[in-house]
């Protein structure tokens, strides 16, 4: 029934290569099916002015897509002189999602910026960015702890995300682009590894959905995030 032949509750194949770049304090190339995102984490001994002197750290994110990440070439946003609304919305989502799993007082007054660059897009780029971004963040914090720059682990719970939707009348897990473009309902579910919700983005496209269908999607999301959290832990142990 699904274009990929997957079961309704089956994730795309997930692979993660850590230490993908030489210079970043933490880096990971995450592949969720044909969606590939490079995530890097950079540590700086500064914080934004609005929290300076508070003793709290900060985690933020930036997001972008390469021109040929999609079927047709997209113009670089730098060429137009500004970021598009979608880009701004996604990077704000990534930042606040990652901060939900961080004890900012334990991090101390330093900032970690997570850059998420989409190399290839086939649906679920923001979810892959959050999941891979957490791995890059984890690796960067591991270096801080190894160096003795932080006393206690500031990462309190893994953060991962997955998309779910109603495709051909059935609830499905981890939408790829053919499904996402045709889904009557689609949503992004951001959760912690312990199953707590951080954010849910759901909308219907020319359709509606019931409370029961929403619960079914939530169940699928819990399953998917649980699998992703297990992978996160395995590659950062």
C-alpha positions in Angstrom: 0.0 0.0 0.0 2.9 2.4 0.8 4.9 3.5 -2.3 8.1 2.2 -0.6 6.5 -1.2 0.3 7.0 -0.5 4.0 4.6 -1.7 6.7 2.3 1.0 8.2 4.5 1.2 11.4 7.9 0.7 9.7 10.6 3.4 9.7 12.8 4.1 6.8 16.3 2.7 7.1 18.3 4.9 9.5 22.1 5.2 9.4 24.3 7.6 11.3 28.0 8.3 10.7 29.5 10.3 13.6 32.7 12.4 13.4 31.8 13.1 9.8 33.6 16.5 9.7 37.1 17.3 11.0 36.8 20.6 12.8 33.4 20.6 14.6 33.2 19.6 18.2 30.4 17.2 17.3 29.2 16.0 13.9 26.9 13.4 12.4 25.7 12.5 9.0 22.2 11.1 9.4 20.4 9.2 6.7 16.7 8.5 7.0 15.9 6.7 3.8 16.8 9.2 1.0 16.8 12.2 3.4 20.4 13.0 4.3 21.4 15.8 6.7 24.8 16.8 8.0 24.6 18.1 11.6 27.5 19.8 13.3 27.8 21.3 16.8 30.0 24.3 17.6 30.9 25.3 21.2 31.6 29.0 22.0 32.5 30.6 25.3 29.7 33.2 25.0 26.0 33.5 25.3 23.4 35.8 23.8 23.1 39.2 25.6 19.7 38.4 27.1 21.1 35.7 29.3 24.6 37.1 29.9 25.4 36.9 33.6 22.6 34.4 34.4 24.9 31.4 34.7 22.8 29.6 32.0 24.0 28.2 28.7 22.3 28.4 25.4 21.6 25.9 22.5 20.6 27.3 19.2 20.3 26.0 15.6 20.6 27.0 12.0 19.1 25.1 9.0 19.6 25.1 5.3 19.2 23.1 2.1 21.8 22.7 -0.6 20.6 23.9 -4.0 20.3 20.4 -5.4 18.9 18.7 -2.3 15.6 18.5 -4.3 14.5 17.4 -7.7 15.1 20.9 -9.2 17.7 23.4 -8.2 16.7 25.9 -5.5 18.3 29.3 -5.4 20.7 29.8 -2.5 19.0 31.9 0.2 22.2 33.9 0.5 21.8 35.0 -3.1 18.5 36.6 -2.3 19.9 38.3 0.8 17.6 36.8 3.4 16.3 33.5 4.7 12.9 32.2 3.7 10.1 31.9 6.2 10.2 28.1 6.1 13.9 28.1 6.9 13.5 30.5 9.9 10.5 28.4 11.3 12.4 25.1 11.0 15.6 26.3 12.6 13.7 27.9 15.5 11.9 24.5 15.9 15.2 22.7 16.0 16.7 25.0 18.6 13.8 24.9 21.0 13.5 21.1 20.6 17.1 20.5 21.5 17.0 22.9 24.4 14.2 20.9 25.9 16.7 18.1 26.7 19.3 20.4 28.2 20.0 21.5 31.8 21.2 24.9 30.9 22.6 25.7 34.3 24.8 22.6 34.1 26.0 23.7 30.7 27.3 27.0 32.1 27.6 30.2 30.3 28.5 28.9 26.8 26.6 28.5 23.6 26.4 25.5 21.4 25.2 26.1 17.8 23.9 23.1 15.9 24.0 23.6 12.1 21.8 21.3 10.0 22.5 21.2 6.3 20.2 19.1 4.1 22.3 17.4 1.5 19.4 15.4 0.0 15.7 15.8 0.7 13.0 13.1 0.5 10.6 14.2 3.3 11.1 14.7 7.0 14.1 17.0 6.8 13.3 18.8 10.1 12.8 15.5 11.9 16.1 14.2 10.7 17.8 17.5 11.6 16.5 17.3 15.2 17.5 13.6 15.6 20.9 14.1 14.0 21.4 17.5 15.7 21.0 15.8 19.1 23.8 13.4 18.3 26.1 16.2 17.3 25.2 18.0 20.5 25.8 14.9 22.5 29.3 14.4 21.0 30.2 18.1 21.6 29.1 17.9 25.3 31.1 14.7 25.7 34.2 16.7 24.8 33.3 19.3 27.4 32.9 16.7 30.0 36.1 14.9 29.1 38.0 18.1 29.4 36.4 18.8 32.8 34.8 22.0 31.5 31.4 20.9 32.9 31.0 19.0 36.1 27.6 17.2 35.6 26.1 16.1 32.3 23.8 18.9 31.0 22.0 16.6 28.6 19.1 15.2 30.6 17.2 13.2 28.0 17.7 12.4 24.3 15.6 14.3 21.8 14.3 12.9 18.5 11.6 13.5 16.0 9.6 11.6 13.4 6.7 12.4 11.0 3.5 10.5 10.9 0.4 11.0 8.8 -2.8 9.7 7.2 -1.9 8.3 3.8 -4.5 6.5 1.6 -6.8 6.5 4.7 -4.3 4.7 6.9 -2.0 6.0 9.7 1.6 5.6 8.7 5.0 6.2 10.3 7.9 8.2 8.9 6.5 9.8 5.7 8.8 10.0 2.7 8.2 12.6 0.0 5.7 10.6 -2.1 3.6 10.0 1.0 4.0 13.5 2.4 2.9 15.2 -0.8 -0.3 13.1 -0.9 -1.1 12.7 2.8 -4.5 14.0 3.9 -3.0 14.6 7.4 0.6 14.9 8.4 2.4 15.8 11.6 5.8 16.2 13.1 6.3 14.7 16.6 9.2 15.8 18.7 9.7 13.8 21.9 12.3 12.9 24.5 13.8 9.4 24.7 11.7 8.8 27.8 8.5 9.4 25.8 7.7 13.0 26.9 6.3 15.4 24.3 8.2 18.5 23.3 6.1 19.7 20.3 3.6 18.4 17.9 2.9 20.0 14.5 -0.2 18.6 12.8 -2.4 19.8 10.0 -4.9 18.5 7.5 -4.6 19.1 3.8 -8.1 19.2 2.3 -9.2 16.7 4.9 -10.0 16.3 8.6 -8.9 13.8 11.2 -10.5 12.4 14.3 -9.3 12.2 17.9 -8.9 8.4 17.4 -6.7 9.0 14.3 -4.6 11.5 16.2 -4.1 8.9 19.0 -3.1 6.3 16.4 -0.5 8.8 15.0 0.8 9.5 18.6 1.3 5.7 19.1 3.2 5.4 15.9 5.3 8.5 16.8 6.2 6.9 20.2 7.3 3.8 18.5 9.4 5.7 16.0 11.1 8.0 18.5 11.8 5.1 20.7 13.7 3.4 17.9 15.5 6.6 17.1 16.5 7.2 20.7 18.0 3.6 20.8 20.1 4.4 17.7 21.2 7.7 19.2 22.5 6.1 22.4 24.2 3.3 20.4 26.3 5.8 18.3 27.2 8.1 21.2 28.0 5.6 23.9 
